[in-house]
Amino acid sequence: MTETRPDLTQDRRGKTLWVTFNRPASRNALTFGMYEALAEICRDAPTDGSLTAIVLSGAGGRAFAAGTDMTQFREFETPQDALEYEARINSVLDAVERCPLPTIAAINGACTGGGAAIAAACDVRIASAGLKFGFPIAKTLGNCLAAANLERLSNLVGAGRVRELIFTARLMAAEEALAAGLVSEVLTDEPSLLARAEELAHHIGSMAPLTLRATKEAMRRNRMATKVEDADLITMCYMSDDFRIGMEAFLGKTRPEWTGK
């Protein structure tokens, strides 16, 4: 397994590995290093029975993960920067989906952007009553989700709801997430959420591992059958004036004035 980082901690409890996004001052915004460390954990997960489940959660009591750390986008200059970023994120989400162990997202508070994408790639999602889930990019950055992300979300909650969430930039609360099938359970608070995650990891970890692994992979292959080309859409958004306007407005805590260019 990859070494523990201060911003992505690992805690082994029996046969469950707890992975925690640990940048509470920035609502656990994800750096590229955190993304890659998570992918490595999932790729290296053992299949010898020493671990039987992985639980993902966020530190600080306010957020699971509030998306990619936007300061990293200031380095983007060419279409290739945008395409490589989305390819990197797709690789991380693919690693989460391909993880041979069951993955459980224990979601407390804000779960947006890249954090929401990671949660959607997990096998099971449970949440506290304070859940706020979504992709408010039409209000903040003016970028776009890769087609694979949209397909994954559409499989979970329906294409119409995904479109409406992105078009309005609203965040889905816990009860709606439960009704939509995004999460399987809603717990009253974070302590109850984490206790239930531990119980659920133990229960799922007692099941036939090959059955779980085959189910995960078959469902992933079903989804991949609809893979489409989206490089032109990614380039259009990330290379736009609006993307720069949105990024600087968000970081400067002002309201962006969109130009459509």
C-alpha positions in Angstrom: 0.0 0.0 0.0 1.1 3.6 -0.6 2.6 5.4 2.3 0.4 7.6 4.4 0.4 11.3 3.6 -0.6 14.0 6.0 -3.4 15.1 3.6 -4.6 11.6 2.8 -4.3 9.5 6.0 -4.7 5.7 6.3 -5.9 3.9 9.4 -6.2 0.1 9.4 -9.0 -1.1 11.7 -9.1 -4.9 11.7 -9.6 -5.8 8.0 -11.0 -2.4 7.1 -8.8 0.4 5.7 -10.0 3.9 6.5 -8.8 6.5 4.1 -9.4 10.1 5.2 -9.1 13.3 3.1 -7.3 15.5 5.6 -7.2 19.2 4.5 -10.0 20.5 6.8 -8.9 24.1 6.5 -9.8 24.0 2.8 -12.8 21.6 3.2 -10.6 18.8 2.1 -10.0 20.2 -1.4 -8.1 17.6 -3.4 -4.6 18.2 -4.7 -3.2 16.2 -7.6 -1.0 14.3 -5.1 -4.1 13.3 -3.1 -5.8 12.0 -6.2 -2.8 10.0 -7.2 -2.4 8.6 -3.7 -6.0 7.5 -3.6 -5.6 5.8 -7.0 -2.5 4.0 -5.8 -4.3 2.7 -2.7 -7.1 1.3 -4.8 -4.8 -0.2 -7.4 -2.6 -1.9 -4.7 -5.4 -3.1 -2.5 -4.6 -6.7 -1.5 -6.7 -9.7 -2.5 -5.2 -12.2 0.1 -7.9 -11.5 2.7 -5.8 -9.3 4.8 -8.1 -6.4 4.0 -11.8 -6.8 3.1 -13.1 -3.3 2.6 -12.1 0.4 2.2 -13.9 3.3 3.8 -13.4 6.9 2.5 -14.3 9.9 4.7 -13.3 13.5 5.2 -11.7 15.2 8.2 -12.8 18.3 10.0 -16.5 17.7 10.3 -17.6 20.0 7.4 -16.8 18.2 4.2 -16.1 14.8 2.6 -14.2 16.6 -0.1 -15.0 19.9 -1.8 -13.5 19.2 -5.2 -10.1 19.9 -6.8 -8.0 22.6 -5.2 -8.6 25.4 -7.8 -5.2 27.0 -7.3 -3.8 24.2 -9.4 -5.8 25.4 -12.5 -3.8 28.6 -12.7 -1.0 26.6 -14.4 -3.3 25.6 -17.3 -2.2 27.2 -20.6 -2.9 24.8 -23.4 -5.6 22.4 -24.5 -3.3 19.6 -23.6 -3.3 20.8 -19.9 -7.0 20.4 -19.8 -7.1 17.0 -21.6 -4.4 15.7 -19.3 -6.2 16.9 -16.2 -9.4 15.1 -17.2 -7.5 12.0 -18.2 -5.8 12.0 -14.8 -9.2 12.3 -13.0 -10.7 9.6 -15.2 -7.7 7.4 -14.3 -8.2 8.0 -10.6 -12.0 7.2 -10.8 -11.2 4.2 -12.9 -8.9 3.0 -10.2 -11.6 3.5 -7.5 -14.1 1.5 -9.6 -11.6 -1.3 -10.4 -10.5 -1.6 -6.7 -10.7 -5.3 -5.9 -12.1 -4.5 -2.4 -15.6 -3.0 -1.7 -15.4 0.7 -1.3 -17.7 2.7 1.0 -18.0 6.5 0.9 -19.0 7.8 4.4 -20.1 11.3 3.4 -20.5 14.1 5.9 -21.2 17.6 4.8 -20.0 19.0 1.5 -19.3 16.5 -1.2 -18.8 18.5 -4.4 -16.8 18.4 -7.6 -14.0 15.9 -7.5 -15.1 14.7 -4.1 -18.6 14.0 -5.5 -17.0 12.2 -8.4 -15.0 10.0 -6.1 -18.0 9.2 -4.0 -20.0 8.3 -7.1 -17.3 5.8 -8.1 -17.5 4.0 -4.8 -19.6 0.8 -4.4 -21.7 2.1 -1.5 -22.5 5.6 -0.3 -23.9 6.5 3.1 -24.3 10.0 4.4 -25.1 12.1 7.4 -28.1 14.4 7.5 -25.8 17.4 6.6 -25.0 16.1 3.1 -24.6 18.6 0.3 -23.8 16.8 -3.0 -23.3 18.3 -6.4 -21.2 19.9 -9.1 -21.8 23.7 -9.0 -19.4 24.3 -11.9 -21.9 26.4 -13.9 -21.8 28.9 -11.0 -18.2 28.7 -10.1 -15.6 27.6 -12.6 -17.3 27.3 -15.9 -15.6 24.1 -16.8 -17.3 20.7 -17.6 -17.5 17.1 -16.5 -16.0 14.5 -18.7 -18.5 12.3 -20.5 -17.5 9.3 -18.3 -18.4 11.2 -15.2 -21.8 12.2 -16.5 -22.6 8.6 -17.5 -21.6 7.4 -14.0 -23.8 9.9 -12.3 -26.7 9.3 -14.7 -26.5 5.6 -13.9 -26.9 6.5 -10.2 -29.6 9.2 -10.2 -30.9 9.6 -13.8 -29.8 11.8 -16.6 -32.6 14.3 -16.0 -31.6 14.9 -12.4 -27.9 15.2 -13.4 -28.7 17.8 -16.0 -30.9 19.8 -13.6 -28.3 19.7 -10.8 -25.6 21.0 -13.1 -27.8 23.6 -14.9 -29.0 25.1 -11.6 -25.7 24.6 -9.7 -27.8 23.5 -6.7 -26.6 20.9 -4.1 -28.6 17.8 -3.3 -29.5 17.4 0.4 -29.5 14.1 2.3 -33.2 13.1 1.9 -33.3 13.8 -1.8 -30.1 11.8 -2.2 -31.7 8.9 -0.4 -34.9 9.1 -2.4 -32.8 9.3 -5.7 -30.7 6.2 -4.8 -27.5 8.2 -4.6 -27.0 7.1 -1.0 -28.4 3.9 0.7 -28.7 5.3 4.2 -28.8 8.7 6.0 -27.5 8.9 9.6 -28.3 11.6 12.0 -24.8 12.9 12.5 -21.1 12.2 11.8 -20.4 9.9 14.8 -23.4 7.8 13.8 -22.3 7.8 10.1 -18.8 6.6 11.0 -20.1 3.9 13.3 -22.4 2.7 10.6 -19.6 2.7 8.0 -17.5 0.5 10.3 -20.4 -1.9 10.8 -21.2 -1.9 7.1 -17.6 -2.5 6.1 -17.4 -5.5 8.5 -20.7 -6.9 7.1 -19.8 -6.5 3.4 -16.3 -7.8 4.1 -17.7 -11.1 5.3 -19.3 -11.8 1.9 -17.8 -13.9 -0.8 -15.0 -11.7 -2.3 -15.1 -13.2 -5.8 -18.8 -12.5 -6.0 -18.3 -8.9 -5.1 -15.3 -8.5 -7.4 -17.1 -10.0 -10.4 -20.2 -7.8 -9.8 -18.1 -4.7 -9.6 -16.2 -5.5 -12.8 -19.2 -6.5 -14.8 -21.0 -3.3 -13.9 -18.0 -1.3 -14.8 -17.8 -3.0 -18.2 -21.5 -2.3 -18.8 -20.9 1.4 -18.2 -17.8 1.5 -20.3 -19.8 0.2 -23.3 -21.1 3.7 -23.7 -17.7 5.5 -23.8 -17.7 8.5 -26.1 -15.3 11.1 -27.4 -15.4 14.4 -25.4 -12.0 16.1 -26.0 -13.6 18.9 -28.0 -15.9 19.7 -25.1 -13.2 19.7 -22.5 -11.0 21.9 -24.6 -13.9 24.3 -25.3 -14.5 24.9 -21.6 -11.0 24.8 -20.0 -9.5 27.1 -22.7 -12.3 29.6 -22.5 -12.1 33.1 -21.1 -15.0 32.1 -18.8 -12.9 29.4 -17.2 -10.3 32.0 -16.2 -13.0 34.4 -15.1 -14.7 31.8 -13.0 -11.5 30.5 -11.4 -10.2 34.0 -10.4 -13.7 35.0 -9.2 -14.0 31.9 -7.0 -10.5 32.3 -5.5 -11.1 36.0 -5.0 -14.6 35.4 -3.5 -16.4 37.5 -6.1 -19.2 36.8 -8.5 -18.1 35.8 -12.1 -19.4 37.8 -15.0 -19.7 35.2 -17.8 -19.0 36.1 -21.4 -19.7 32.9 -23.2 -16.3 33.0 -24.8 
